[in-house]
Amino acid sequence: MISSQIWIIIAILVLAILAVLSFLVSKRSNEKRLMPLAGLAFAFILAGVLFGNDRILGYSLLGVGVILAIVDMFNKLRNK
């Protein structure tokens, strides 16, 4: 493995650990939770970063993640 790939994997693991810890620690009911569509967008963006070596696949996954995040933002604004 190239050293840059190792750093990317370490960064993704740290972000995943922080996400799990934030869900476990925050048990307050009045906090806003992550919506499923936003979680899916986050997963697509992470997959795009992970598969960044193949440009077509990586950019496609990043694009899908950004589009899902924008759709989630519009849904939240419409529900207010």
C-alpha positions in Angstrom: 0.0 0.0 0.0 1.1 3.5 -0.7 1.6 5.7 2.3 -1.1 8.1 1.2 -3.6 5.3 1.0 -2.7 4.3 4.6 -3.3 7.9 5.8 -6.7 7.9 4.0 -7.7 4.7 5.7 -6.6 6.0 9.1 -8.6 9.2 8.6 -11.7 7.2 7.6 -11.3 5.0 10.6 -10.9 7.9 12.9 -14.0 9.6 11.4 -16.0 6.4 11.8 -14.9 6.0 15.4 -15.9 9.6 16.1 -19.3 9.1 14.5 -20.0 6.0 16.6 -18.9 7.7 19.8 -21.0 10.7 19.0 -24.1 8.5 18.6 -23.3 6.6 21.8 -22.6 9.6 23.9 -25.5 11.8 22.8 -28.6 10.3 24.4 -30.5 13.6 24.7 -33.9 13.5 23.1 -34.0 17.1 22.1 -30.9 16.9 19.9 -31.3 16.7 16.1 -30.4 13.2 14.8 -28.8 12.4 11.5 -31.4 11.7 8.9 -31.1 8.5 6.9 -30.7 10.4 3.7 -27.9 12.4 5.1 -26.2 9.3 6.4 -26.5 7.7 3.0 -24.9 10.9 1.4 -22.1 10.7 4.0 -21.5 7.0 3.1 -21.4 7.8 -0.6 -18.9 10.6 -0.1 -16.7 8.3 2.0 -16.9 5.6 -0.6 -15.9 8.2 -3.2 -12.8 9.1 -1.2 -12.0 5.5 -0.6 -12.3 4.6 -4.3 -10.5 7.8 -5.4 -7.9 5.9 -7.4 -10.5 5.0 -10.1 -11.5 8.5 -11.1 -14.7 7.7 -12.8 -16.0 5.6 -9.9 -14.7 8.0 -7.2 -16.1 11.1 -8.7 -19.4 9.4 -9.5 -19.8 8.3 -5.8 -18.8 11.8 -4.6 -21.4 13.3 -7.0 -24.1 11.0 -5.8 -23.3 11.9 -2.2 -23.4 15.6 -2.8 -26.7 15.3 -4.7 -28.2 13.3 -1.8 -27.0 15.9 0.7 -28.6 18.7 -1.3 -31.8 16.8 -1.5 -31.7 16.3 2.2 -31.2 20.0 2.8 -34.1 20.9 0.6 -36.3 18.4 2.5 -35.4 19.8 5.8 -36.1 23.4 4.6 -39.4 22.4 3.2 -40.5 20.6 6.4 -39.9 23.7 8.6 
